[in-house]
Amino acid sequence: MKKMHVKRGDTVQVLSGKDKGKQGKVITAFPAEGKVIVEGVAVAKKHQKARMQGQESGIIRMETPIYASKVMRVCSSCNKPARTGIRILDDGQKMRYCKKCGEVFND
């Protein structure tokens, strides 16, 4: 299993592609594939047929996975996209921190 710099629930900004500059929350992370699904980013339309009685058919909009290397976490204290680092605290616990302002993230 690969390690990723973003986790589910992180607010990220897209660095490249058609949605460059958009911000959103990570809905799902796929570490094995190195991809994430971000809320409101890489939205595709899917034609869906009703499979069961009562289910609606039609065109639905859904987010598609993008590579995790195309997103950067937005720091909550400085409100800018910044690289994250790992800091080992005195009690041996690992915490992520912003490399721009040094603020420790509360995960």
The first five atom37 places (N, CA, C, CB, O) and aatype in JSON, in Angstrom:
{
  "aatype": [12, 11, 11, 12, 8, 19, 11, 1, 7, 3, 16, 19, 5, 19, 10, 15, 7, 11, 3, 11, 7, 11, 5, 7, 11, 19, 9, 16, 0, 13, 14, 0, 6, 7, 11, 19, 9, 19, 6, 7, 19, 0, 19, 0, 11, 11, 8, 5, 11, 0, 1, 12, 5, 7, 5, 6, 15, 7, 9, 9, 1, 12, 6, 16, 14, 9, 18, 0, 15, 11, 19, 12, 1, 19, 4, 15, 15, 4, 2, 11, 14, 0, 1, 16, 7, 9, 1, 9, 10, 3, 3, 7, 5, 11, 12, 1, 18, 4, 11, 11, 4, 7, 6, 19, 13, 2, 3],
  "atom_mask": [
    [1, 1, 1, 1, 1],
    [1, 1, 1, 1, 1],
    [1, 1, 1, 1, 1],
    [1, 1, 1, 1, 1],
    [1, 1, 1, 1, 1],
    [1, 1, 1, 1, 1],
    [1, 1, 1, 1, 1],
    [1, 1, 1, 1, 1],
    [1, 1, 1, 0, 1],
    [1, 1, 1, 1, 1],
    [1, 1, 1, 1, 1],
    [1, 1, 1, 1, 1],
    [1, 1, 1, 1, 1],
    [1, 1, 1, 1, 1],
    [1, 1, 1, 1, 1],
    [1, 1, 1, 1, 1],
    [1, 1, 1, 0, 1],
    [1, 1, 1, 1, 1],
    [1, 1, 1, 1, 1],
    [1, 1, 1, 1, 1],
    [1, 1, 1, 0, 1],
    [1, 1, 1, 1, 1],
    [1, 1, 1, 1, 1],
    [1, 1, 1, 0, 1],
    [1, 1, 1, 1, 1],
    [1, 1, 1, 1, 1],
    [1, 1, 1, 1, 1],
    [1, 1, 1, 1, 1],
    [1, 1, 1, 1, 1],
    [1, 1, 1, 1, 1],
    [1, 1, 1, 1, 1],
    [1, 1, 1, 1, 1],
    [1, 1, 1, 1, 1],
    [1, 1, 1, 0, 1],
    [1, 1, 1, 1, 1],
    [1, 1, 1, 1, 1],
    [1, 1, 1, 1, 1],
    [1, 1, 1, 1, 1],
    [1, 1, 1, 1, 1],
    [1, 1, 1, 0, 1],
    [1, 1, 1, 1, 1],
    [1, 1, 1, 1, 1],
    [1, 1, 1, 1, 1],
    [1, 1, 1, 1, 1],
    [1, 1, 1, 1, 1],
    [1, 1, 1, 1, 1],
    [1, 1, 1, 1, 1],
    [1, 1, 1, 1, 1],
    [1, 1, 1, 1, 1],
    [1, 1, 1, 1, 1],
    [1, 1, 1, 1, 1],
    [1, 1, 1, 1, 1],
    [1, 1, 1, 1, 1],
    [1, 1, 1, 0, 1],
    [1, 1, 1, 1, 1],
    [1, 1, 1, 1, 1],
    [1, 1, 1, 1, 1],
    [1, 1, 1, 0, 1],
    [1, 1, 1, 1, 1],
    [1, 1, 1, 1, 1],
    [1, 1, 1, 1, 1],
    [1, 1, 1, 1, 1],
    [1, 1, 1, 1, 1],
    [1, 1, 1, 1, 1],
    [1, 1, 1, 1, 1],
    [1, 1, 1, 1, 1],
    [1, 1, 1, 1, 1],
    [1, 1, 1, 1, 1],
    [1, 1, 1, 1, 1],
    [1, 1, 1, 1, 1],
    [1, 1, 1, 1, 1],
    [1, 1, 1, 1, 1],
    [1, 1, 1, 1, 1],
    [1, 1, 1, 1, 1],
    [1, 1, 1, 1, 1],
    [1, 1, 1, 1, 1],
    [1, 1, 1, 1, 1],
    [1, 1, 1, 1, 1],
    [1, 1, 1, 1, 1],
    [1, 1, 1, 1, 1],
    [1, 1, 1, 1, 1],
    [1, 1, 1, 1, 1],
    [1, 1, 1, 1, 1],
    [1, 1, 1, 1, 1],
    [1, 1, 1, 0, 1],
    [1, 1, 1, 1, 1],
    [1, 1, 1, 1, 1],
    [1, 1, 1, 1, 1],
    [1, 1, 1, 1, 1],
    [1, 1, 1, 1, 1],
    [1, 1, 1, 1, 1],
    [1, 1, 1, 0, 1],
    [1, 1, 1, 1, 1],
    [1, 1, 1, 1, 1],
    [1, 1, 1, 1, 1],
    [1, 1, 1, 1, 1],
    [1, 1, 1, 1, 1],
    [1, 1, 1, 1, 1],
    [1, 1, 1, 1, 1],
    [1, 1, 1, 1, 1],
    [1, 1, 1, 1, 1],
    [1, 1, 1, 0, 1],
    [1, 1, 1, 1, 1],
    [1, 1, 1, 1, 1],
    [1, 1, 1, 1, 1],
    [1, 1, 1, 1, 1],
    [1, 1, 1, 1, 1]
  ],
  "atom_positions": [
    [[0.84, -1.18, 0.0], [0.0, 0.0, 0.0], [0.88, 1.25, 0.0], [-0.95, 0.0, 1.21], [1.81, 1.36, 0.8]],
    [[0.58, 2.17, -0.9], [1.37, 3.4, -1.01], [0.94, 4.41, 0.04], [1.22, 4.01, -2.42], [-0.19, 4.39, 0.52]],
    [[1.86, 5.29, 0.4], [1.55, 6.4, 1.3], [1.17, 7.59, 0.44], [2.75, 6.74, 2.25], [1.76, 7.83, -0.62]],
    [[0.17, 8.35, 0.9], [-0.27, 9.52, 0.15], [-0.18, 10.75, 1.05], [-1.72, 9.34, -0.38], [-0.28, 10.64, 2.28]],
    [[0.0, 11.91, 0.44], [0.13, 13.15, 1.19], [-1.22, 13.77, 1.53], [0.95, 14.14, 0.41], [-1.28, 14.75, 2.28]],
    [[-2.31, 13.21, 0.99], [-3.66, 13.69, 1.32], [-4.5, 12.53, 1.83], [-4.33, 14.36, 0.09], [-4.3, 11.38, 1.44]],
    [[-5.44, 12.87, 2.7], [-6.34, 11.86, 3.27], [-7.77, 12.3, 3.04], [-6.07, 11.64, 4.77], [-8.03, 13.42, 2.62]],
    [[-8.71, 11.4, 3.34], [-10.12, 11.72, 3.24], [-10.46, 12.83, 4.24], [-10.99, 10.46, 3.51], [-10.09, 12.76, 5.41]],
    [[-11.15, 13.84, 3.75], [-11.54, 14.97, 4.6], [-10.64, 16.18, 4.46], [0.0, 0.0, 0.0], [-11.0, 17.26, 4.93]],
    [[-9.47, 16.05, 3.82], [-8.58, 17.19, 3.61], [-9.16, 18.14, 2.57], [-7.17, 16.71, 3.17], [-9.79, 17.71, 1.6]],
    [[-8.95, 19.44, 2.76], [-9.31, 20.43, 1.75], [-8.09, 20.59, 0.84], [-9.74, 21.8, 2.39], [-6.99, 20.86, 1.32]],
    [[-8.3, 20.44, -0.46], [-7.19, 20.49, -1.41], [-7.49, 21.46, -2.54], [-6.91, 19.09, -1.98], [-8.64, 21.84, -2.77]],
    [[-6.42, 21.87, -3.24], [-6.54, 22.71, -4.42], [-5.93, 21.96, -5.59], [-5.84, 24.1, -4.21], [-4.88, 21.33, -5.45]],
    [[-6.59, 22.03, -6.75], [-6.12, 21.33, -7.95], [-5.02, 22.16, -8.59], [-7.3, 21.08, -8.95], [-5.17, 23.37, -8.78]],
    [[-3.89, 21.51, -8.92], [-2.71, 22.19, -9.47], [-2.68, 22.23, -10.99], [-1.47, 21.53, -8.97], [-2.12, 23.16, -11.56]],
    [[-3.27, 21.23, -11.65], [-3.21, 21.19, -13.11], [-4.45, 20.53, -13.68], [-1.96, 20.45, -13.58], [-5.2, 19.85, -12.97]],
    [[-4.67, 20.73, -14.97], [-5.81, 20.14, -15.65], [-6.92, 21.15, -15.88], [0.0, 0.0, 0.0], [-6.73, 22.35, -15.66]],
    [[-8.07, 20.66, -16.32], [-9.17, 21.56, -16.67], [-9.78, 22.24, -15.45], [-10.23, 20.8, -17.41], [-10.42, 23.28, -15.59]],
    [[-9.61, 21.66, -14.27], [-10.16, 22.22, -13.03], [-9.09, 22.93, -12.19], [-10.81, 21.12, -12.2], [-9.23, 23.05, -10.98]],
    [[-8.02, 23.4, -12.82], [-6.92, 24.05, -12.12], [-7.42, 25.24, -11.29], [-5.85, 24.51, -13.12], [-8.16, 26.09, -11.79]],
    [[-7.0, 25.28, -10.02], [-7.38, 26.37, -9.13], [-8.6, 26.1, -8.28], [0.0, 0.0, 0.0], [-8.84, 26.81, -7.3]],
    [[-9.37, 25.08, -8.61], [-10.57, 24.75, -7.82], [-10.17, 24.12, -6.5], [-11.51, 23.81, -8.61], [-9.17, 23.4, -6.4]],
    [[-10.98, 24.4, -5.47], [-10.76, 23.8, -4.17], [-11.93, 22.91, -3.81], [-10.55, 24.88, -3.09], [-13.07, 23.18, -4.21]],
    [[-11.66, 21.87, -3.07], [-12.71, 20.96, -2.64], [-12.2, 20.01, -1.58], [0.0, 0.0, 0.0], [-11.01, 19.97, -1.29]],
    [[-13.11, 19.26, -1.0], [-12.78, 18.3, 0.05], [-12.59, 16.93, -0.58], [-13.88, 18.26, 1.13], [-13.32, 16.55, -1.49]],
    [[-11.6, 16.18, -0.08], [-11.35, 14.83, -0.57], [-12.44, 13.92, -0.03], [-9.92, 14.32, -0.15], [-12.6, 13.78, 1.18]],
    [[-13.21, 13.31, -0.95], [-14.3, 12.41, -0.57], [-13.75, 11.01, -0.31], [-15.39, 12.37, -1.66], [-14.06, 10.38, 0.71]],
    [[-12.93, 10.53, -1.24], [-12.37, 9.18, -1.15], [-10.93, 9.2, -1.63], [-13.2, 8.18, -1.98], [-10.59, 9.94, -2.55]],
    [[-10.09, 8.38, -1.0], [-8.69, 8.24, -1.43], [-8.44, 6.78, -1.8], [-7.71, 8.71, -0.3], [-8.88, 5.87, -1.1]],
    [[-7.73, 6.58, -2.9], [-7.36, 5.24, -3.36], [-5.84, 5.14, -3.36], [-7.96, 4.94, -4.78], [-5.21, 5.37, -4.4]],
    [[-5.22, 4.79, -2.22], [-3.76, 4.76, -2.13], [-3.09, 3.78, -3.09], [-3.35, 4.42, -0.74], [-2.0, 4.05, -3.59]],
    [[-3.73, 2.65, -3.36], [-3.13, 1.65, -4.26], [-3.01, 2.19, -5.68], [-3.98, 0.36, -4.26], [-2.06, 1.85, -6.4]],
    [[-3.95, 3.03, -6.09], [-3.93, 3.61, -7.44], [-3.29, 4.99, -7.46], [-5.34, 3.69, -7.99], [-2.96, 5.5, -8.53]],
    [[-3.11, 5.6, -6.3], [-2.56, 6.95, -6.22], [-3.54, 8.01, -6.69], [0.0, 0.0, 0.0], [-3.14, 9.04, -7.23]],
    [[-4.84, 7.76, -6.47], [-5.87, 8.69, -6.93], [-6.78, 9.11, -5.78], [-6.7, 8.04, -8.05], [-6.87, 8.45, -4.75]],
    [[-7.45, 10.25, -5.99], [-8.42, 10.77, -5.03], [-9.66, 11.26, -5.77], [-7.8, 11.9, -4.17], [-9.59, 11.61, -6.95]],
    [[-10.79, 11.28, -5.07], [-12.0, 11.89, -5.59], [-12.24, 13.15, -4.79], [-13.25, 10.91, -5.51], [-12.36, 13.11, -3.56]],
    [[-12.29, 14.3, -5.48], [-12.46, 15.6, -4.84], [-13.84, 16.14, -5.17], [-11.35, 16.6, -5.3], [-14.31, 16.05, -6.31]],
    [[-14.49, 16.69, -4.16], [-15.84, 17.23, -4.28], [-15.88, 18.38, -5.29], [-16.35, 17.69, -2.91], [-15.17, 19.38, -5.11]],
    [[-16.7, 18.25, -6.34], [-16.88, 19.31, -7.33], [-15.79, 19.42, -8.37], [0.0, 0.0, 0.0], [-15.77, 20.38, -9.14]],
    [[-14.87, 18.45, -8.42], [-13.75, 18.48, -9.37], [-13.84, 17.24, -10.26], [-12.37, 18.53, -8.63], [-14.2, 16.16, -9.79]],
    [[-13.52, 17.39, -11.54], [-13.54, 16.3, -12.53], [-14.92, 15.66, -12.58], [-12.46, 15.24, -12.2], [-15.05, 14.44, -12.46]],
    [[-15.93, 16.49, -12.75], [-17.31, 16.01, -12.79], [-17.63, 15.51, -14.2], [-18.3, 17.13, -12.36], [-17.39, 16.2, -15.19]],
    [[-18.18, 14.29, -14.27], [-18.56, 13.69, -15.55], [-20.04, 13.36, -15.51], [-17.71, 12.41, -15.85], [-20.62, 13.17, -14.45]],
    [[-20.66, 13.31, -16.71], [-22.06, 12.93, -16.81], [-22.14, 11.46, -17.17], [-22.81, 13.8, -17.85], [-21.41, 10.98, -18.03]],
    [[-23.05, 10.76, -16.51], [-23.21, 9.32, -16.75], [-24.68, 9.05, -17.04], [-22.72, 8.49, -15.52], [-25.56, 9.5, -16.31]],
    [[-24.93, 8.31, -18.12], [-26.29, 7.93, -18.48], [-26.62, 6.65, -17.71], [-26.46, 7.72, -20.03], [-25.98, 5.62, -17.91]],
    [[-27.61, 6.73, -16.84], [-27.93, 5.6, -15.99], [-29.35, 5.11, -16.27], [-27.78, 5.97, -14.51], [-30.29, 5.9, -16.38]],
    [[-29.48, 3.8, -16.39], [-30.77, 3.17, -16.63], [-31.32, 2.67, -15.29], [-30.65, 2.01, -17.66], [-30.56, 2.19, -14.45]],
    [[-32.62, 2.77, -15.11], [-33.24, 2.28, -13.88], [-33.13, 0.76, -13.85], [-34.73, 2.73, -13.78], [-33.57, 0.09, -14.77]],
    [[-32.55, 0.23, -12.8], [-32.34, -1.22, -12.68], [-33.44, -1.88, -11.85], [-30.98, -1.52, -12.07], [-33.8, -3.03, -12.1]],
    [[-33.96, -1.16, -10.85], [-35.01, -1.7, -10.01], [-36.23, -0.79, -10.09], [-34.53, -1.84, -8.54], [-36.14, 0.37, -10.5]],
    [[-37.37, -1.34, -9.7], [-38.59, -0.55, -9.71], [-38.47, 0.56, -8.67], [-39.83, -1.44, -9.44], [-38.1, 0.3, -7.52]],
    [[-38.78, 1.78, -9.07], [-38.68, 2.91, -8.16], [-37.38, 3.69, -8.33], [0.0, 0.0, 0.0], [-37.29, 4.83, -7.88]],
    [[-36.38, 3.09, -8.95], [-35.1, 3.77, -9.18], [-35.24, 4.67, -10.41], [-33.94, 2.75, -9.38], [-35.87, 4.28, -11.39]],
    [[-34.67, 5.86, -10.34], [-34.79, 6.8, -11.45], [-33.7, 6.57, -12.49], [-34.73, 8.24, -10.93], [-32.58, 6.18, -12.17]],
    [[-34.06, 6.82, -13.72], [-33.08, 6.75, -14.79], [-32.84, 8.16, -15.29], [-33.55, 5.81, -15.94], [-33.64, 9.07, -15.03]],
    [[-31.75, 8.35, -16.0], [-31.44, 9.67, -16.54], [-29.95, 9.93, -16.53], [0.0, 0.0, 0.0], [-29.14, 9.02, -16.37]],
    [[-29.62, 11.19, -16.71], [-28.22, 11.6, -16.75], [-27.85, 12.11, -15.36], [-27.96, 12.69, -17.85], [-28.43, 13.08, -14.87]],
    [[-26.86, 11.46, -14.74], [-26.42, 11.88, -13.41], [-25.01, 12.45, -13.51], [-26.46, 10.7, -12.4], [-24.25, 12.08, -14.4]],
    [[-24.68, 13.35, -12.6], [-23.35, 13.94, -12.55], [-22.59, 13.3, -11.4], [-23.42, 15.51, -12.39], [-23.12, 13.2, -10.29]],
    [[-21.35, 12.88, -11.66], [-20.56, 12.23, -10.63], [-19.1, 12.64, -10.75], [-20.7, 10.7, -10.72], [-18.6, 12.9, -11.84]],
    [[-18.42, 12.68, -9.61], [-17.0, 13.02, -9.6], [-16.19, 11.79, -9.99], [-16.57, 13.54, -8.21], [-16.5, 10.67, -9.58]],
    [[-15.14, 12.01, -10.78], [-14.27, 10.92, -11.18], [-12.91, 11.08, -10.5], [-14.1, 10.88, -12.72], [-12.54, 12.2, -10.13]],
    [[-12.18, 9.99, -10.32], [-10.87, 10.08, -9.64], [-9.84, 10.85, -10.46], [-10.35, 8.68, -9.35], [-9.83, 10.78, -11.69]],
    [[-8.98, 11.59, -9.75], [-7.84, 12.27, -10.38], [-6.59, 11.85, -9.62], [-8.01, 13.84, -10.39], [-6.67, 11.39, -8.48]],
    [[-5.44, 12.01, -10.24], [-4.19, 11.63, -9.59], [-3.91, 12.53, -8.39], [-3.02, 11.71, -10.59], [-4.13, 13.74, -8.45]],
    [[-3.44, 11.94, -7.31], [-3.16, 12.67, -6.08], [-2.01, 13.67, -6.27], [-2.83, 11.7, -4.95], [-1.91, 14.63, -5.51]],
    [[-1.16, 13.45, -7.25], [-0.05, 14.36, -7.49], [-0.53, 15.69, -8.09], [0.97, 13.71, -8.42], [0.23, 16.65, -8.14]],
    [[-1.77, 15.74, -8.55], [-2.33, 16.96, -9.12], [-3.01, 17.85, -8.09], [-3.31, 16.62, -10.21], [-3.52, 18.91, -8.44]],
    [[-3.02, 17.42, -6.82], [-3.66, 18.22, -5.78], [-2.67, 18.53, -4.66], [-4.9, 17.49, -5.22], [-1.71, 17.79, -4.43]],
    [[-2.92, 19.64, -3.96], [-2.09, 20.03, -2.83], [-3.0, 20.48, -1.69], [-1.1, 21.17, -3.22], [-3.99, 21.19, -1.91]],
    [[-2.68, 20.06, -0.49], [-3.5, 20.38, 0.67], [-3.46, 21.87, 0.96], [-3.04, 19.59, 1.89], [-2.42, 22.51, 0.86]],
    [[-4.62, 22.43, 1.32], [-4.73, 23.83, 1.69], [-4.61, 23.91, 3.21], [-6.08, 24.47, 1.19], [-5.36, 23.25, 3.93]],
    [[-3.66, 24.71, 3.69], [-3.43, 24.87, 5.13], [-4.58, 25.67, 5.73], [-2.06, 25.57, 5.4], [-5.01, 26.68, 5.16]],
    [[-5.07, 25.22, 6.87], [-6.2, 25.9, 7.51], [-5.79, 27.2, 8.19], [-6.83, 24.98, 8.53], [-6.64, 28.08, 8.36]],
    [[-4.53, 27.35, 8.56], [-4.11, 28.58, 9.25], [-3.67, 29.68, 8.28], [-2.99, 28.28, 10.21], [-3.99, 30.84, 8.49]],
    [[-2.92, 29.33, 7.22], [-2.47, 30.36, 6.28], [-3.34, 30.43, 5.02], [-1.02, 30.09, 5.88], [-3.14, 31.32, 4.18]],
    [[-4.31, 29.51, 4.87], [-5.25, 29.47, 3.74], [-4.58, 29.48, 2.38], [-6.19, 30.64, 3.82], [-5.1, 30.07, 1.43]],
    [[-3.44, 28.82, 2.27], [-2.73, 28.69, 1.0], [-2.38, 27.22, 0.79], [-1.44, 29.57, 0.99], [-2.17, 26.48, 1.75]],
    [[-2.31, 26.8, -0.49], [-1.85, 25.43, -0.73], [-0.38, 25.3, -0.36], [-2.08, 25.02, -2.2], [0.45, 26.11, -0.78]],
    [[-0.06, 24.28, 0.42], [1.31, 24.11, 0.89], [1.66, 22.64, 0.98], [1.51, 24.79, 2.26], [0.79, 21.79, 1.15]],
    [[2.95, 22.35, 0.87], [3.42, 20.99, 1.03], [3.26, 20.58, 2.49], [4.89, 20.85, 0.57], [3.29, 21.41, 3.39]],
    [[3.1, 19.28, 2.71], [2.98, 18.78, 4.06], [4.2, 17.96, 4.42], [1.7, 17.95, 4.23], [4.79, 17.29, 3.57]],
    [[4.57, 18.03, 5.67], [5.67, 17.24, 6.18], [5.19, 16.43, 7.36], [0.0, 0.0, 0.0], [4.08, 16.64, 7.85]],
    [[6.03, 15.5, 7.83], [5.68, 14.68, 8.98], [6.64, 15.03, 10.11], [5.73, 13.16, 8.65], [7.86, 14.99, 9.94]],
    [[6.08, 15.35, 11.25], [6.85, 15.71, 12.43], [6.55, 14.69, 13.52], [6.53, 17.18, 12.9], [5.39, 14.36, 13.76]],
    [[7.59, 14.19, 14.19], [7.41, 13.25, 15.29], [7.41, 14.05, 16.59], [8.53, 12.16, 15.3], [8.38, 14.74, 16.91]],
    [[6.32, 13.94, 17.33], [6.17, 14.68, 18.58], [6.92, 13.99, 19.71], [4.69, 14.83, 18.94], [7.46, 12.9, 19.53]],
    [[6.95, 14.64, 20.88], [7.7, 14.11, 22.03], [7.2, 12.74, 22.48], [7.62, 15.08, 23.18], [7.98, 11.91, 22.94]],
    [[5.89, 12.5, 22.35], [5.33, 11.22, 22.79], [5.43, 10.13, 21.72], [3.87, 11.41, 23.19], [4.88, 9.05, 21.89]],
    [[6.14, 10.41, 20.62], [6.35, 9.43, 19.56], [5.26, 9.4, 18.51], [0.0, 0.0, 0.0], [5.3, 8.58, 17.6]],
    [[4.29, 10.29, 18.62], [3.18, 10.34, 17.68], [3.59, 11.12, 16.43], [1.93, 10.99, 18.34], [4.27, 12.15, 16.54]],
    [[3.18, 10.64, 15.25], [3.48, 11.33, 13.99], [2.34, 12.27, 13.65], [3.7, 10.32, 12.84], [1.18, 11.89, 13.71]],
    [[2.67, 13.5, 13.29], [1.67, 14.51, 12.91], [2.11, 15.17, 11.62], [1.48, 15.57, 14.04], [3.31, 15.35, 11.38]],
    [[1.15, 15.52, 10.77], [1.44, 16.27, 9.55], [1.46, 17.75, 9.87], [0.4, 15.95, 8.43], [0.72, 18.22, 10.73]],
    [[2.32, 18.49, 9.17], [2.41, 19.94, 9.39], [2.61, 20.66, 8.07], [3.56, 20.27, 10.35], [3.04, 20.08, 7.07]],
    [[2.27, 21.96, 8.07], [2.4, 22.82, 6.9], [3.86, 23.27, 6.78], [1.44, 24.04, 6.98], [4.42, 23.78, 7.75]],
    [[4.46, 23.08, 5.62], [5.86, 23.48, 5.45], [6.0, 24.97, 5.19], [6.48, 22.7, 4.31], [7.11, 25.5, 5.19]],
    [[4.85, 25.67, 4.96], [4.9, 27.1, 4.72], [4.89, 27.89, 6.03], [3.73, 27.52, 3.85], [5.7, 28.8, 6.23]],
    [[3.95, 27.53, 6.93], [3.83, 28.29, 8.18], [4.24, 27.49, 9.41], [2.4, 28.78, 8.35], [4.38, 28.07, 10.49]],
    [[4.42, 26.17, 9.28], [4.86, 25.34, 10.41], [3.73, 24.88, 11.32], [0.0, 0.0, 0.0], [3.99, 24.24, 12.34]],
    [[2.48, 25.18, 10.97], [1.34, 24.8, 11.8], [1.09, 23.29, 11.71], [0.06, 25.58, 11.37], [1.12, 22.71, 10.62]],
    [[0.86, 22.65, 12.86], [0.57, 21.22, 12.91], [-0.91, 21.01, 12.63], [0.96, 20.6, 14.29], [-1.76, 21.67, 13.23]],
    [[-1.23, 20.08, 11.73], [-2.63, 19.79, 11.38], [-3.24, 18.9, 12.45], [-2.74, 19.1, 9.99], [-2.58, 18.01, 12.97]],
    [[-4.51, 19.15, 12.76], [-5.25, 18.31, 13.7], [-6.03, 17.28, 12.89], [-6.19, 19.16, 14.6], [-7.13, 17.57, 12.41]],
    [[-5.47, 16.09, 12.76], [-6.12, 15.04, 11.95], [-7.09, 14.25, 12.78], [-5.08, 14.11, 11.33], [-7.73, 13.33, 12.27]]
  ]
}
